[in-house]
């Protein structure tokens, strides 16, 4: 009885890599989104909206290691997004 070895196709591996890279990119963009409410003078209330959306998406990841990496990317992106001059500004 002969046993044939399974071979992996290169397209499957590259597709998985592209999907993983896309997930990390989405986490990076979402984590950096903040809603900053200001009165125009001195008071500013920052809310990490993208971080919460990213947490909801990362919580549904089936692989535990991927989920931990997603959380780490979200946390770093959130900290960078806090000091970066982009986001949604609402003046009251």
MODELLER restraints for C-alpha pairs under 7 A, 6 or more apart:
rsr = mdl.restraints
at = mdl.atoms
rsr.add(forms.Gaussian(group=physical.xy_distance, feature=features.Distance(at['CA:24:A'], at['CA:70:A']), mean=6.55, stdev=0.5))
rsr.add(forms.Gaussian(group=physical.xy_distance, feature=features.Distance(at['CA:27:A'], at['CA:54:A']), mean=5.93, stdev=0.5))
rsr.add(forms.Gaussian(group=physical.xy_distance, feature=features.Distance(at['CA:27:A'], at['CA:70:A']), mean=6.57, stdev=0.5))
rsr.add(forms.Gaussian(group=physical.xy_distance, feature=features.Distance(at['CA:27:A'], at['CA:73:A']), mean=6.45, stdev=0.5))
rsr.add(forms.Gaussian(group=physical.xy_distance, feature=features.Distance(at['CA:27:A'], at['CA:74:A']), mean=5.59, stdev=0.5))
rsr.add(forms.Gaussian(group=physical.xy_distance, feature=features.Distance(at['CA:28:A'], at['CA:73:A']), mean=6.10, stdev=0.5))
rsr.add(forms.Gaussian(group=physical.xy_distance, feature=features.Distance(at['CA:28:A'], at['CA:74:A']), mean=5.95, stdev=0.5))
rsr.add(forms.Gaussian(group=physical.xy_distance, feature=features.Distance(at['CA:28:A'], at['CA:77:A']), mean=5.40, stdev=0.5))
rsr.add(forms.Gaussian(group=physical.xy_distance, feature=features.Distance(at['CA:30:A'], at['CA:50:A']), mean=4.44, stdev=0.5))
rsr.add(forms.Gaussian(group=physical.xy_distance, feature=features.Distance(at['CA:30:A'], at['CA:51:A']), mean=6.15, stdev=0.5))
rsr.add(forms.Gaussian(group=physical.xy_distance, feature=features.Distance(at['CA:30:A'], at['CA:54:A']), mean=5.94, stdev=0.5))
rsr.add(forms.Gaussian(group=physical.xy_distance, feature=features.Distance(at['CA:31:A'], at['CA:50:A']), mean=4.99, stdev=0.5))
rsr.add(forms.Gaussian(group=physical.xy_distance, feature=features.Distance(at['CA:31:A'], at['CA:51:A']), mean=4.44, stdev=0.5))
rsr.add(forms.Gaussian(group=physical.xy_distance, feature=features.Distance(at['CA:31:A'], at['CA:54:A']), mean=6.45, stdev=0.5))
rsr.add(forms.Gaussian(group=physical.xy_distance, feature=features.Distance(at['CA:31:A'], at['CA:74:A']), mean=4.70, stdev=0.5))
rsr.add(forms.Gaussian(group=physical.xy_distance, feature=features.Distance(at['CA:31:A'], at['CA:75:A']), mean=6.86, stdev=0.5))
rsr.add(forms.Gaussian(group=physical.xy_distance, feature=features.Distance(at['CA:31:A'], at['CA:77:A']), mean=4.85, stdev=0.5))
rsr.add(forms.Gaussian(group=physical.xy_distance, feature=features.Distance(at['CA:31:A'], at['CA:78:A']), mean=4.68, stdev=0.5))
rsr.add(forms.Gaussian(group=physical.xy_distance, feature=features.Distance(at['CA:32:A'], at['CA:50:A']), mean=6.55, stdev=0.5))
rsr.add(forms.Gaussian(group=physical.xy_distance, feature=features.Distance(at['CA:32:A'], at['CA:77:A']), mean=4.88, stdev=0.5))
rsr.add(forms.Gaussian(group=physical.xy_distance, feature=features.Distance(at['CA:32:A'], at['CA:78:A']), mean=4.75, stdev=0.5))
rsr.add(forms.Gaussian(group=physical.xy_distance, feature=features.Distance(at['CA:32:A'], at['CA:80:A']), mean=6.57, stdev=0.5))
rsr.add(forms.Gaussian(group=physical.xy_distance, feature=features.Distance(at['CA:32:A'], at['CA:81:A']), mean=4.06, stdev=0.5))
rsr.add(forms.Gaussian(group=physical.xy_distance, feature=features.Distance(at['CA:33:A'], at['CA:48:A']), mean=6.47, stdev=0.5))
rsr.add(forms.Gaussian(group=physical.xy_distance, feature=features.Distance(at['CA:33:A'], at['CA:49:A']), mean=6.34, stdev=0.5))
rsr.add(forms.Gaussian(group=physical.xy_distance, feature=features.Distance(at['CA:33:A'], at['CA:50:A']), mean=4.75, stdev=0.5))
rsr.add(forms.Gaussian(group=physical.xy_distance, feature=features.Distance(at['CA:33:A'], at['CA:81:A']), mean=6.34, stdev=0.5))
rsr.add(forms.Gaussian(group=physical.xy_distance, feature=features.Distance(at['CA:33:A'], at['CA:87:A']), mean=5.50, stdev=0.5))
rsr.add(forms.Gaussian(group=physical.xy_distance, feature=features.Distance(at['CA:34:A'], at['CA:46:A']), mean=6.53, stdev=0.5))
rsr.add(forms.Gaussian(group=physical.xy_distance, feature=features.Distance(at['CA:34:A'], at['CA:47:A']), mean=5.64, stdev=0.5))
rsr.add(forms.Gaussian(group=physical.xy_distance, feature=features.Distance(at['CA:34:A'], at['CA:48:A']), mean=4.56, stdev=0.5))
rsr.add(forms.Gaussian(group=physical.xy_distance, feature=features.Distance(at['CA:34:A'], at['CA:49:A']), mean=5.53, stdev=0.5))
rsr.add(forms.Gaussian(group=physical.xy_distance, feature=features.Distance(at['CA:34:A'], at['CA:50:A']), mean=6.35, stdev=0.5))
rsr.add(forms.Gaussian(group=physical.xy_distance, feature=features.Distance(at['CA:34:A'], at['CA:81:A']), mean=6.97, stdev=0.5))
rsr.add(forms.Gaussian(group=physical.xy_distance, feature=features.Distance(at['CA:34:A'], at['CA:87:A']), mean=5.17, stdev=0.5))
rsr.add(forms.Gaussian(group=physical.xy_distance, feature=features.Distance(at['CA:34:A'], at['CA:88:A']), mean=6.33, stdev=0.5))
rsr.add(forms.Gaussian(group=physical.xy_distance, feature=features.Distance(at['CA:35:A'], at['CA:46:A']), mean=5.81, stdev=0.5))
rsr.add(forms.Gaussian(group=physical.xy_distance, feature=features.Distance(at['CA:35:A'], at['CA:47:A']), mean=5.08, stdev=0.5))
rsr.add(forms.Gaussian(group=physical.xy_distance, feature=features.Distance(at['CA:35:A'], at['CA:48:A']), mean=6.35, stdev=0.5))
rsr.add(forms.Gaussian(group=physical.xy_distance, feature=features.Distance(at['CA:35:A'], at['CA:49:A']), mean=6.26, stdev=0.5))
rsr.add(forms.Gaussian(group=physical.xy_distance, feature=features.Distance(at['CA:35:A'], at['CA:87:A']), mean=6.20, stdev=0.5))
rsr.add(forms.Gaussian(group=physical.xy_distance, feature=features.Distance(at['CA:35:A'], at['CA:88:A']), mean=4.91, stdev=0.5))
rsr.add(forms.Gaussian(group=physical.xy_distance, feature=features.Distance(at['CA:35:A'], at['CA:89:A']), mean=6.11, stdev=0.5))
rsr.add(forms.Gaussian(group=physical.xy_distance, feature=features.Distance(at['CA:36:A'], at['CA:44:A']), mean=6.50, stdev=0.5))
rsr.add(forms.Gaussian(group=physical.xy_distance, feature=features.Distance(at['CA:36:A'], at['CA:45:A']), mean=5.57, stdev=0.5))
rsr.add(forms.Gaussian(group=physical.xy_distance, feature=features.Distance(at['CA:36:A'], at['CA:46:A']), mean=4.32, stdev=0.5))
rsr.add(forms.Gaussian(group=physical.xy_distance, feature=features.Distance(at['CA:36:A'], at['CA:47:A']), mean=6.15, stdev=0.5))
rsr.add(forms.Gaussian(group=physical.xy_distance, feature=features.Distance(at['CA:36:A'], at['CA:88:A']), mean=6.09, stdev=0.5))
rsr.add(forms.Gaussian(group=physical.xy_distance, feature=features.Distance(at['CA:36:A'], at['CA:89:A']), mean=4.86, stdev=0.5))
rsr.add(forms.Gaussian(group=physical.xy_distance, feature=features.Distance(at['CA:36:A'], at['CA:90:A']), mean=6.20, stdev=0.5))
rsr.add(forms.Gaussian(group=physical.xy_distance, feature=features.Distance(at['CA:37:A'], at['CA:44:A']), mean=5.60, stdev=0.5))
rsr.add(forms.Gaussian(group=physical.xy_distance, feature=features.Distance(at['CA:37:A'], at['CA:45:A']), mean=5.03, stdev=0.5))
rsr.add(forms.Gaussian(group=physical.xy_distance, feature=features.Distance(at['CA:37:A'], at['CA:46:A']), mean=6.35, stdev=0.5))
rsr.add(forms.Gaussian(group=physical.xy_distance, feature=features.Distance(at['CA:37:A'], at['CA:89:A']), mean=5.91, stdev=0.5))
rsr.add(forms.Gaussian(group=physical.xy_distance, feature=features.Distance(at['CA:37:A'], at['CA:90:A']), mean=4.74, stdev=0.5))
rsr.add(forms.Gaussian(group=physical.xy_distance, feature=features.Distance(at['CA:37:A'], at['CA:91:A']), mean=5.97, stdev=0.5))
rsr.add(forms.Gaussian(group=physical.xy_distance, feature=features.Distance(at['CA:38:A'], at['CA:44:A']), mean=4.33, stdev=0.5))
rsr.add(forms.Gaussian(group=physical.xy_distance, feature=features.Distance(at['CA:38:A'], at['CA:45:A']), mean=6.29, stdev=0.5))
rsr.add(forms.Gaussian(group=physical.xy_distance, feature=features.Distance(at['CA:38:A'], at['CA:90:A']), mean=6.15, stdev=0.5))
rsr.add(forms.Gaussian(group=physical.xy_distance, feature=features.Distance(at['CA:38:A'], at['CA:91:A']), mean=4.94, stdev=0.5))
rsr.add(forms.Gaussian(group=physical.xy_distance, feature=features.Distance(at['CA:38:A'], at['CA:92:A']), mean=6.22, stdev=0.5))
rsr.add(forms.Gaussian(group=physical.xy_distance, feature=features.Distance(at['CA:39:A'], at['CA:91:A']), mean=5.37, stdev=0.5))
rsr.add(forms.Gaussian(group=physical.xy_distance, feature=features.Distance(at['CA:39:A'], at['CA:92:A']), mean=4.91, stdev=0.5))
rsr.add(forms.Gaussian(group=physical.xy_distance, feature=features.Distance(at['CA:40:A'], at['CA:91:A']), mean=5.95, stdev=0.5))
rsr.add(forms.Gaussian(group=physical.xy_distance, feature=features.Distance(at['CA:51:A'], at['CA:74:A']), mean=6.28, stdev=0.5))
rsr.add(forms.Gaussian(group=physical.xy_distance, feature=features.Distance(at['CA:51:A'], at['CA:78:A']), mean=6.44, stdev=0.5))
rsr.add(forms.Gaussian(group=physical.xy_distance, feature=features.Distance(at['CA:54:A'], at['CA:74:A']), mean=6.85, stdev=0.5))
rsr.add(forms.Gaussian(group=physical.xy_distance, feature=features.Distance(at['CA:55:A'], at['CA:71:A']), mean=6.99, stdev=0.5))
rsr.add(forms.Gaussian(group=physical.xy_distance, feature=features.Distance(at['CA:58:A'], at['CA:67:A']), mean=5.65, stdev=0.5))
rsr.add(forms.Gaussian(group=physical.xy_distance, feature=features.Distance(at['CA:58:A'], at['CA:70:A']), mean=6.10, stdev=0.5))
rsr.add(forms.Gaussian(group=physical.xy_distance, feature=features.Distance(at['CA:58:A'], at['CA:71:A']), mean=6.91, stdev=0.5))
rsr.add(forms.Gaussian(group=physical.xy_distance, feature=features.Distance(at['CA:59:A'], at['CA:67:A']), mean=6.71, stdev=0.5))
rsr.add(forms.Gaussian(group=physical.xy_distance, feature=features.Distance(at['CA:61:A'], at['CA:67:A']), mean=5.75, stdev=0.5))
